[in-house]
């Protein structure tokens, strides 16, 4: 599948990268809020309220009743599948956060760029070339520096985090696939409405009242950051191919380390700092290559990238 026309412009690709980095900040804040709220509330409740707040804010901002045309979808089945991929990613990640530190869950999640880069070729026709694979591989070396020796006492939580990562990879691929034909408004709204409805039957029975206003604020932030972050995901994938954006998922580790220290008192180890330096270097290398790409470069294939 050829990418949307905007992706052929190098300036648009760089804008897409910048927006995607904002996505990673938003998702780091979402995870920090969910982890704090998860100390007092069931993970299913946190996930459900996150989507309810997302829906409420999207309706208040978009006001779709004024004009339903932008919300009509030509590919409803794929929109629903994409929404359920987001449900899986959210629930499994929130469960994992109850046992793992922020930097641990995000480090496991960094296997996502490999899945995205590997599947973007057969699914989207966006083939990652040797330089991009090298950047992804170097970034993942940084992840291994952080996480190994690993999580011998929390293997179930690691599996939950890995399952969430697979779900998120398919969510990203479907976002890119749909971005050429579906409106941002329809994807943003449906990706919250479908999960909110789907989670209600299992979340309502376990729902309890938040114990204080701090937890209420954290619940609100999960929805707000989710709305903003997924708007950024959609906007970024309209501007740049999935393999171009995938390595910049690694920038989330920086925000996770900062929030983990400020909110939970998790001090990063020397291994974490060393791994983060490697991750940042891989992202800067790819950003350097993207900034040098000429305007005549064809982006439907990325074999030389």
VEXBA-557639 format. One record per residue (C-alpha): x, y, z; residue in three letters. Coordinates in steps of 0.1 Angstrom, whole numbers, plus 5000, padded with zeros to 4 digits. Example, Ala and Ser with C-alpha at 12.3 -4.5 7.8 and 13.67 -1.06 7.14 Angstrom:
BEGIN
+------+------+------+------+
!   xx !   yy !   zz ! code !
+------+------+------+------+
! 5123 ! 4955 ! 5078 !  ALA !
! 5137 ! 4989 ! 5071 !  SER !
+------+------+------+------+
// end
This chain:
BEGIN
+------+------+------+------+
!   xx !   yy !   zz ! code !
+------+------+------+------+
! 5000 ! 5000 ! 5000 !  UNK !
! 5015 ! 5034 ! 4990 !  UNK !
! 5019 ! 5059 ! 5019 !  UNK !
! 4997 ! 5090 ! 5021 !  UNK !
! 5010 ! 5118 ! 4997 !  UNK !
! 5023 ! 5139 ! 5026 !  UNK !
! 5048 ! 5113 ! 5035 !  UNK !
! 5068 ! 5120 ! 5003 !  UNK !
! 5079 ! 5154 ! 5017 !  UNK !
! 5110 ! 5153 ! 5040 !  UNK !
! 5097 ! 5183 ! 5060 !  UNK !
! 5065 ! 5165 ! 5067 !  UNK !
! 5084 ! 5134 ! 5077 !  UNK !
! 5104 ! 5154 ! 5103 !  UNK !
! 5072 ! 5170 ! 5115 !  UNK !
! 5058 ! 5135 ! 5119 !  UNK !
! 5088 ! 5125 ! 5140 !  UNK !
! 5084 ! 5155 ! 5162 !  UNK !
! 5047 ! 5148 ! 5168 !  UNK !
! 5055 ! 5111 ! 5175 !  UNK !
! 5080 ! 5122 ! 5202 !  UNK !
! 5051 ! 5142 ! 5218 !  UNK !
! 5032 ! 5109 ! 5217 !  UNK !
! 5058 ! 5092 ! 5238 !  UNK !
! 5056 ! 5120 ! 5264 !  UNK !
! 5019 ! 5117 ! 5266 !  UNK !
! 5020 ! 5079 ! 5269 !  UNK !
! 5046 ! 5082 ! 5297 !  UNK !
! 5023 ! 5105 ! 5316 !  UNK !
! 4994 ! 5081 ! 5309 !  UNK !
! 5014 ! 5051 ! 5323 !  UNK !
! 5025 ! 5071 ! 5354 !  UNK !
! 4989 ! 5081 ! 5361 !  UNK !
! 4977 ! 5046 ! 5356 !  UNK !
! 5003 ! 5031 ! 5378 !  UNK !
! 4995 ! 5055 ! 5406 !  UNK !
! 4957 ! 5049 ! 5403 !  UNK !
! 4963 ! 5012 ! 5401 !  UNK !
! 4976 ! 5012 ! 5437 !  UNK !
! 4941 ! 5019 ! 5448 !  UNK !
! 4918 ! 5007 ! 5420 !  UNK !
! 4915 ! 4975 ! 5399 !  UNK !
! 4933 ! 4976 ! 5366 !  UNK !
! 4901 ! 4970 ! 5346 !  UNK !
! 4885 ! 5000 ! 5363 !  UNK !
! 4914 ! 5022 ! 5355 !  UNK !
! 4914 ! 5011 ! 5318 !  UNK !
! 4876 ! 5016 ! 5315 !  UNK !
! 4877 ! 5051 ! 5331 !  UNK !
! 4906 ! 5060 ! 5308 !  UNK !
! 4884 ! 5053 ! 5278 !  UNK !
! 4854 ! 5070 ! 5293 !  UNK !
! 4873 ! 5102 ! 5299 !  UNK !
! 4888 ! 5099 ! 5264 !  UNK !
! 4852 ! 5097 ! 5249 !  UNK !
! 4839 ! 5126 ! 5270 !  UNK !
! 4868 ! 5149 ! 5261 !  UNK !
! 4866 ! 5138 ! 5224 !  UNK !
! 4829 ! 5146 ! 5223 !  UNK !
! 4834 ! 5179 ! 5240 !  UNK !
! 4862 ! 5190 ! 5216 !  UNK !
! 4850 ! 5175 ! 5183 !  UNK !
! 4812 ! 5179 ! 5188 !  UNK !
! 4804 ! 5154 ! 5161 !  UNK !
! 4766 ! 5161 ! 5162 !  UNK !
! 4773 ! 5193 ! 5143 !  UNK !
! 4784 ! 5174 ! 5113 !  UNK !
! 4785 ! 5136 ! 5111 !  UNK !
! 4803 ! 5134 ! 5077 !  UNK !
! 4839 ! 5133 ! 5091 !  UNK !
! 4829 ! 5104 ! 5113 !  UNK !
! 4816 ! 5081 ! 5087 !  UNK !
! 4840 ! 5052 ! 5081 !  UNK !
! 4846 ! 5032 ! 5049 !  UNK !
! 4864 ! 5004 ! 5068 !  UNK !
! 4844 ! 4998 ! 5099 !  UNK !
! 4857 ! 4963 ! 5105 !  UNK !
! 4893 ! 4974 ! 5105 !  UNK !
! 4884 ! 5004 ! 5128 !  UNK !
! 4869 ! 4980 ! 5153 !  UNK !
! 4899 ! 4956 ! 5151 !  UNK !
! 4922 ! 4985 ! 5156 !  UNK !
! 4902 ! 4996 ! 5187 !  UNK !
! 4904 ! 4961 ! 5202 !  UNK !
! 4941 ! 4961 ! 5197 !  UNK !
! 4942 ! 4993 ! 5218 !  UNK !
! 4920 ! 4976 ! 5244 !  UNK !
! 4945 ! 4947 ! 5246 !  UNK !
! 4975 ! 4970 ! 5248 !  UNK !
! 4959 ! 4991 ! 5275 !  UNK !
! 4947 ! 4963 ! 5298 !  UNK !
! 4978 ! 4942 ! 5296 !  UNK !
! 5000 ! 4972 ! 5302 !  UNK !
! 4980 ! 4983 ! 5332 !  UNK !
! 4981 ! 4949 ! 5347 !  UNK !
! 5019 ! 4947 ! 5342 !  UNK !
! 5023 ! 4982 ! 5358 !  UNK !
! 5010 ! 4968 ! 5390 !  UNK !
! 5042 ! 4946 ! 5394 !  UNK !
! 5068 ! 4964 ! 5373 !  UNK !
! 5085 ! 4998 ! 5374 !  UNK !
! 5078 ! 5023 ! 5347 !  UNK !
! 5112 ! 5019 ! 5330 !  UNK !
! 5108 ! 4981 ! 5330 !  UNK !
! 5075 ! 4981 ! 5312 !  UNK !
! 5086 ! 5006 ! 5287 !  UNK !
! 5118 ! 4987 ! 5281 !  UNK !
! 5098 ! 4955 ! 5273 !  UNK !
! 5076 ! 4976 ! 5251 !  UNK !
! 5106 ! 4986 ! 5230 !  UNK !
! 5104 ! 4953 ! 5213 !  UNK !
! 5075 ! 4969 ! 5194 !  UNK !
! 5097 ! 4987 ! 5168 !  UNK !
! 5110 ! 4953 ! 5156 !  UNK !
! 5075 ! 4940 ! 5151 !  UNK !
! 5064 ! 4972 ! 5134 !  UNK !
! 5094 ! 4974 ! 5111 !  UNK !
! 5091 ! 4937 ! 5103 !  UNK !
! 5054 ! 4937 ! 5096 !  UNK !
! 5052 ! 4971 ! 5079 !  UNK !
! 5067 ! 4956 ! 5047 !  UNK !
! 5041 ! 4928 ! 5041 !  UNK !
! 5012 ! 4947 ! 5056 !  UNK !
! 5018 ! 4983 ! 5044 !  UNK !
! 5044 ! 4979 ! 5016 !  UNK !
! 5068 ! 5001 ! 5037 !  UNK !
! 5100 ! 4981 ! 5037 !  UNK !
! 5127 ! 4990 ! 5063 !  UNK !
! 5161 ! 4992 ! 5048 !  UNK !
! 5195 ! 4983 ! 5064 !  UNK !
! 5202 ! 5017 ! 5080 !  UNK !
! 5168 ! 5018 ! 5097 !  UNK !
! 5171 ! 4982 ! 5109 !  UNK !
! 5206 ! 4991 ! 5122 !  UNK !
! 5191 ! 5020 ! 5141 !  UNK !
! 5163 ! 4999 ! 5156 !  UNK !
! 5188 ! 4971 ! 5165 !  UNK !
! 5212 ! 4996 ! 5182 !  UNK !
! 5183 ! 5010 ! 5202 !  UNK !
! 5172 ! 4976 ! 5213 !  UNK !
! 5208 ! 4969 ! 5225 !  UNK !
! 5202 ! 4998 ! 5248 !  UNK !
! 5170 ! 4982 ! 5260 !  UNK !
! 5189 ! 4950 ! 5267 !  UNK !
! 5215 ! 4969 ! 5287 !  UNK !
! 5186 ! 4983 ! 5308 !  UNK !
! 5166 ! 4951 ! 5313 !  UNK !
! 5193 ! 4923 ! 5316 !  UNK !
! 5199 ! 4906 ! 5338 !  UNK !
! 5162 ! 4905 ! 5338 !  UNK !
! 5130 ! 4899 ! 5357 !  UNK !
! 5134 ! 4864 ! 5373 !  UNK !
! 5108 ! 4871 ! 5400 !  UNK !
! 5082 ! 4888 ! 5378 !  UNK !
! 5079 ! 4866 ! 5348 !  UNK !
! 5040 ! 4867 ! 5347 !  UNK !
! 5041 ! 4905 ! 5346 !  UNK !
! 5067 ! 4904 ! 5318 !  UNK !
! 5044 ! 4882 ! 5297 !  UNK !
! 5016 ! 4906 ! 5303 !  UNK !
! 5038 ! 4935 ! 5291 !  UNK !
! 5049 ! 4915 ! 5260 !  UNK !
! 5013 ! 4907 ! 5251 !  UNK !
! 5005 ! 4944 ! 5254 !  UNK !
! 5034 ! 4952 ! 5232 !  UNK !
! 5022 ! 4929 ! 5204 !  UNK !
! 4987 ! 4944 ! 5207 !  UNK !
! 5002 ! 4979 ! 5204 !  UNK !
! 5023 ! 4970 ! 5173 !  UNK !
! 4992 ! 4959 ! 5155 !  UNK !
! 4974 ! 4990 ! 5166 !  UNK !
! 5001 ! 5011 ! 5151 !  UNK !
! 5001 ! 4992 ! 5118 !  UNK !
! 4963 ! 4995 ! 5115 !  UNK !
! 4966 ! 5032 ! 5123 !  UNK !
! 4990 ! 5036 ! 5094 !  UNK !
! 4969 ! 5014 ! 5071 !  UNK !
! 4937 ! 5034 ! 5078 !  UNK !
! 4953 ! 5068 ! 5078 !  UNK !
! 4951 ! 5071 ! 5040 !  UNK !
! 4914 ! 5066 ! 5038 !  UNK !
! 4899 ! 5074 ! 5072 !  UNK !
! 4896 ! 5108 ! 5089 !  UNK !
! 4916 ! 5115 ! 5121 !  UNK !
! 4883 ! 5124 ! 5138 !  UNK !
! 4867 ! 5090 ! 5131 !  UNK !
! 4898 ! 5071 ! 5143 !  UNK !
! 4902 ! 5092 ! 5174 !  UNK !
! 4865 ! 5088 ! 5184 !  UNK !
! 4860 ! 5051 ! 5175 !  UNK !
! 4893 ! 5041 ! 5193 !  UNK !
! 4877 ! 5053 ! 5225 !  UNK !
! 4840 ! 5045 ! 5220 !  UNK !
! 4845 ! 5008 ! 5211 !  UNK !
! 4868 ! 5001 ! 5241 !  UNK !
! 4845 ! 5020 ! 5265 !  UNK !
! 4815 ! 4998 ! 5254 !  UNK !
! 4836 ! 4966 ! 5253 !  UNK !
! 4851 ! 4970 ! 5288 !  UNK !
! 4819 ! 4980 ! 5305 !  UNK !
! 4805 ! 4945 ! 5312 !  UNK !
! 4837 ! 4934 ! 5330 !  UNK !
! 4848 ! 4967 ! 5345 !  UNK !
! 4815 ! 4978 ! 5362 !  UNK !
! 4813 ! 4948 ! 5386 !  UNK !
! 4848 ! 4955 ! 5400 !  UNK !
! 4845 ! 4992 ! 5401 !  UNK !
! 4851 ! 5009 ! 5434 !  UNK !
! 4851 ! 5046 ! 5444 !  UNK !
! 4885 ! 5064 ! 5442 !  UNK !
! 4898 ! 5070 ! 5478 !  UNK !
! 4910 ! 5106 ! 5472 !  UNK !
! 4911 ! 5135 ! 5447 !  UNK !
! 4947 ! 5126 ! 5437 !  UNK !
! 4935 ! 5093 ! 5423 !  UNK !
! 4906 ! 5111 ! 5406 !  UNK !
! 4930 ! 5134 ! 5390 !  UNK !
! 4952 ! 5105 ! 5379 !  UNK !
! 4921 ! 5088 ! 5363 !  UNK !
! 4914 ! 5121 ! 5344 !  UNK !
! 4950 ! 5123 ! 5332 !  UNK !
! 4948 ! 5087 ! 5318 !  UNK !
! 4920 ! 5098 ! 5295 !  UNK !
! 4934 ! 5132 ! 5287 !  UNK !
! 4969 ! 5118 ! 5279 !  UNK !
! 4953 ! 5090 ! 5260 !  UNK !
! 4933 ! 5114 ! 5238 !  UNK !
! 4962 ! 5137 ! 5231 !  UNK !
! 4987 ! 5108 ! 5226 !  UNK !
! 4965 ! 5089 ! 5201 !  UNK !
! 4957 ! 5121 ! 5182 !  UNK !
! 4995 ! 5125 ! 5179 !  UNK !
! 4998 ! 5089 ! 5167 !  UNK !
! 4973 ! 5094 ! 5140 !  UNK !
! 4988 ! 5128 ! 5129 !  UNK !
! 5023 ! 5114 ! 5129 !  UNK !
! 5014 ! 5084 ! 5108 !  UNK !
! 4997 ! 5107 ! 5082 !  UNK !
! 5030 ! 5124 ! 5078 !  UNK !
! 5056 ! 5096 ! 5079 !  UNK !
! 5058 ! 5059 ! 5073 !  UNK !
! 5056 ! 5035 ! 5102 !  UNK !
! 5093 ! 5022 ! 5099 !  UNK !
! 5105 ! 5059 ! 5101 !  UNK !
! 5086 ! 5066 ! 5133 !  UNK !
! 5091 ! 5032 ! 5150 !  UNK !
! 5126 ! 5039 ! 5164 !  UNK !
! 5115 ! 5071 ! 5181 !  UNK !
! 5093 ! 5050 ! 5204 !  UNK !
! 5126 ! 5046 ! 5223 !  UNK !
! 5124 ! 5082 ! 5235 !  UNK !
! 5097 ! 5072 ! 5259 !  UNK !
! 5123 ! 5057 ! 5282 !  UNK !
! 5136 ! 5092 ! 5290 !  UNK !
! 5102 ! 5104 ! 5302 !  UNK !
! 5096 ! 5071 ! 5321 !  UNK !
! 5129 ! 5075 ! 5340 !  UNK !
! 5120 ! 5111 ! 5349 !  UNK !
! 5085 ! 5103 ! 5360 !  UNK !
! 5095 ! 5072 ! 5378 !  UNK !
! 5120 ! 5092 ! 5399 !  UNK !
! 5097 ! 5122 ! 5405 !  UNK !
! 5064 ! 5103 ! 5412 !  UNK !
! 5075 ! 5069 ! 5426 !  UNK !
! 5111 ! 5075 ! 5438 !  UNK !
! 5125 ! 5050 ! 5414 !  UNK !
! 5162 ! 5059 ! 5410 !  UNK !
! 5176 ! 5048 ! 5376 !  UNK !
! 5205 ! 5025 ! 5379 !  UNK !
! 5238 ! 5030 ! 5360 !  UNK !
! 5227 ! 5003 ! 5335 !  UNK !
! 5195 ! 5022 ! 5329 !  UNK !
! 5214 ! 5055 ! 5322 !  UNK !
! 5239 ! 5037 ! 5299 !  UNK !
! 5211 ! 5020 ! 5280 !  UNK !
! 5192 ! 5052 ! 5277 !  UNK !
! 5223 ! 5069 ! 5262 !  UNK !
! 5225 ! 5042 ! 5235 !  UNK !
! 5188 ! 5045 ! 5228 !  UNK !
! 5191 ! 5083 ! 5224 !  UNK !
! 5221 ! 5079 ! 5201 !  UNK !
! 5202 ! 5055 ! 5178 !  UNK !
! 5173 ! 5079 ! 5176 !  UNK !
! 5196 ! 5109 ! 5168 !  UNK !
! 5213 ! 5089 ! 5141 !  UNK !
! 5180 ! 5082 ! 5124 !  UNK !
! 5169 ! 5118 ! 5128 !  UNK !
! 5201 ! 5129 ! 5112 !  UNK !
! 5195 ! 5106 ! 5082 !  UNK !
! 5159 ! 5118 ! 5079 !  UNK !
! 5170 ! 5154 ! 5079 !  UNK !
! 5194 ! 5147 ! 5049 !  UNK !
! 5168 ! 5129 ! 5028 !  UNK !
! 5162 ! 5147 ! 4995 !  UNK !
! 5128 ! 5159 ! 4984 !  UNK !
! 5129 ! 5135 ! 4954 !  UNK !
! 5132 ! 5104 ! 4976 !  UNK !
! 5105 ! 5079 ! 4970 !  UNK !
! 5090 ! 5067 ! 5003 !  UNK !
! 5068 ! 5038 ! 4991 !  UNK !
! 5099 ! 5017 ! 4996 !  UNK !
! 5125 ! 5023 ! 5023 !  UNK !
! 5152 ! 4999 ! 5012 !  UNK !
! 5180 ! 5024 ! 5013 !  UNK !
! 5169 ! 5041 ! 5044 !  UNK !
+------+------+------+------+
// end
